[in-house]
């Protein structure tokens, strides 16, 4: 018998149990039906049920890191650790490129520097969340992926579009990537060693050490490459810890991380200077508690610092160099409770963002010496503080569920951004959904203060705003699952660098309206569940596609930036397994970007504009998995395709890597 305090004998009753503690004493067939409905609604559950398991007792609770977005009832894309393990990429950010919903624009591979775009938005219009903590960089979106975790350190990534503010109060115009680290209940130790062309090496280690009360996770990695072309070398070091202390149904949790990157940035920001160089150094820490005494309350305090050092000429730093130090710190509270009328959630966050810099901010006459730099001083300063208040209510009636609420932004004024989602369960394995959500994004410090011979920042900028409308469906069967959606984004007060005809300088201004119309789908087929082959099994086939069209209006203003969003993206993959522990993975990514990129003519030294051409890359990996040791070989861009994500920055050609993983799980 299965007993659930919040369930009824209805096929929609799974909604009522979300986020609750569920104890299963005996597994019966009705649980399979419930699991199917949970997958269809795609509300973030704390555990999945496999095709065939033996269970004595299972507790699904907030001991694991649950999502900020558990109140949403529209599908959320999730990339799991199994997907990362199968990817022929040993870097977290590069592996996300295989997801059709996101555009990872890379200046340097293997975690050096990448820009995230979700549904045609800019890199500044997204949020990065680590274990429910907002670690988005306020200076520039270029630094958002300065993360202390890597591919072996992440249990899952949730890709949220449109509803971030209402669900958690986070300021994100286009969406968010939410990273969650593992919470193994048994002791587990992993080591990965990787070697490859272009002087590449990587050593990574993780350890999960646990007892009945405390869960500890520790990760460290170091990676290096001489570069695939001139001035693309890099060194990256990561260190991360997360601990959870269980106290009855509640817990106290803490995390801390450190990241250091040194890299040659060949033409990253200007093709006229191929000898650029950059260093990033980041710290983060958070302390929180999850309390469950009927109502569920989560309280967190956090801090993140990033030091950014940039040189225009690596061989002559004094020619032009910038030093920036940004701090973001704050506290948040989220509370939810269940009544006969549904589940209500309230959120409150206060956040302070500060910068001291040699370029960005106000000149106050104050000077602070840059650490380890003689006679170099921070002399520009700026800080801001804002509060967000969010509320949401989820109601279920038979086959129908609706979630509605909003977020209030309190800074220099008060602004309200509402939203609503609805889902209808056609059957246990098929649902339709629709949503309308408003969102906002505050200007970065670069938007406010950046100065160059062509550009002038504007500290009077307002927040960008967008309303997203979306409809779609999701199907989840034993043999396959599929999702399709159509959306329209209406952007207002979008920040652009623009000027009136006859003016010389481009000024950051809220003068642009951007309308985005897109379609996307993804499907996964699992032939192995139908065809039982003895020697070779096609375990999984995946395909995803995204199309984006954007219309931009600046009125009488001339815009500096052309529309260079990813118009078409197609992804396809196949996973094959055979006897003896062998596995092969093949991934195809096709991209066709709108707009043009700059090419320097080697004879005239003039910069010519060339339209982006569509290109496809094929990556593949072969591995042999033993009880404790896995050997692997992977090759990216096997066809040696000529490809660009940014103007004039050609991405690497064929790159072959080999490695070994040791994975030890210690039984209780």
C-alpha positions, 0 to 999 in steps of 0.5 A: 500500500502507498500512502500520500497525505496530499494525494487523492485517487485522481490522475491529476493528484500528482500536482498536490504532492510536489515539494512534499516529503513522500515515503514509499513502503511498497512499490506498486503499479500505481507509482508508475502512473504517478511517475509518468504524470510527474515527467509530463508536467516537468515540475522539478522532482527530487528523484526519478523512478527508473524502469526497474528498481528494488526499493525498501524505503525511498524518501523524496525531500529537500535533503537534495538541492531543490529548485527555486522554480518548483512552483512553475508548471510549464516544462523546464529543460534539464541537462543531467549528469548522465547527459554530461557523462555521455558528451564527447566534451570534458568541459561543462560550458562546452557540453551545454552547446549540445542543447538546442535551447541555448546559444553558447557563443565561445571566444575560447573553448574549454571554459576560457570565455563564453557568452550565453544567449537564451532565445535570442537574448544578449549575454547580459540578459541572463542569470546564473544560479548555483545551488539556489544562489544568484551569482550573476556578474553585475559588471558584464555577462562575459564574466558569468561563466567564471564558475568554480564548478566543472562537468564532474561537479554538476548533478544537473542544469535547469534551463529556465526561460521567461519565468525567473522573476516570478519564481525566485525574484532573480532579474533575468530578461531572457532566462537562467541557467541553474547549476546543482552540485551532487548530494550523494548519500554514499561516500564517492571519490572520482578522479579524471585525467585528460590529455590532448593536442595543443598542449592540453591537460586537465586533472580533476577530482571530487569527493563526497564524504557523508554520514547520517547527519552531514553531507560533504562535497569537495571538488578541485580541478586544474587545466592548461593549454598552449592554445590552438592558435596564437595567443589562445593559451590558458590556465584555469584552477577551480576549487569548490565545497558544499556541506549540508547538516541535517537537523530533523526535517530541516538543514543548514547548508554552506558552500564556498568556491574559488576560480582563477583564469589566465588566458590569451584573448586573441582579438576577443574585443578588437581584431586590431589588437590580437595580443590581448590578455585577461585574468579573472579571479572569483570567490563566492560563499553562502550560508543558508537553512531550509526549515520544514515545520509545515510551511517550508522556509528557506533563508540564504546569505551570500557573497561573490567577488570577481577581480578582472584584469585586462590588457590590450597589448600583452607584450606591453601592459602599460599601453592600456590596462583595466582593473575591476573588482566587483562584489555582489552580496545579499540575503533572500527568504522564500516561504511556501505553504499548502492549503486546500486552495493550492500552494502559495510561495512568497520570496524576498531578496535584498542585493547590493552590487559594488565596483571599484575600478580604474575605468568604471564608476564615479571619480570621487577623489578616493584612491585604493591601491590594487593588490599586488600592483605598485602605483596602480590605484582604483579611482572609480567607484559605484554601488547600488542596492535593490530589493525584489518581492515575489509571490506565486500561487499554484492551483490544481483542479482535476486535469488543469493546473494554473500558476500565477504571481509576480515580482516587484522590483524596488530600486529608484522606483517600484515596478511590477512584473506579473506572470501566469502559466497553465497546463492541461493534462490530456492523458497521463503522458501528454500535456499542453501548456501556455504562459505569459510572463513579464521580466526585467534586467538591470543595466550592467556596470559596463552599460552605465560607465564604459568609455571608448573613442566610439562609445559612452556609457549612460548612468541614467539607463532604466531596466530593460523589460520584456513580455514572453508569450508561449504555447506548447506541448510535452509528451512522455512515453516509455519509448520516447519523450518530446517537447515543442513550443512556439513563443513571442517576446516583446522587448521594451526599453532594450539597452542599445549603443545608438546615435542620431544621424550626424552624431559621432559617439554611440551612447548606451540608451533605452531606445530599442524595441525588439520583437522575437518570434521563435519555435523549438522542439526536442525529441528523445527516442530510447530504442533499447527499451524496445529492441533487446540486442545482445551485442550492440544497443542503440541506447538513445537518439536525440534531436533538437531544433530552434529557429529565432527571428528578431525584428529590431526598431530604434526609431531615428537612432542608428544602432551600433550592434547588428542582429547576430543571433542564432537563427537556426540551430539543429542538434542530433546525437546517438549513444550506442552501447555494446558488451564489455562496457564499450560506449560510443557517442556521436553529436552533431550541431548545425548553426546558422547565425544572422548578421555578419562578422569582420575579416581582416584583409591580410594585404590591405589590413582593412576590415571587411564584413562577411555574412555568417555562413551555416556550419556543422560540427561533429564530435564523437567519443568512445569509452570503455567502462570497467567497475572502477576505471573508464578510459575514453577518447574524444574528438571535437570538430572531426570534420575540421569545419571552419566556424565562427561564433564571434566576429573574426574569431575562428574556433578550433579545428579538429581536437583529439583528447584522451583520458581516464576516469576513476570512480570509487563508491564506498558502500555503507 
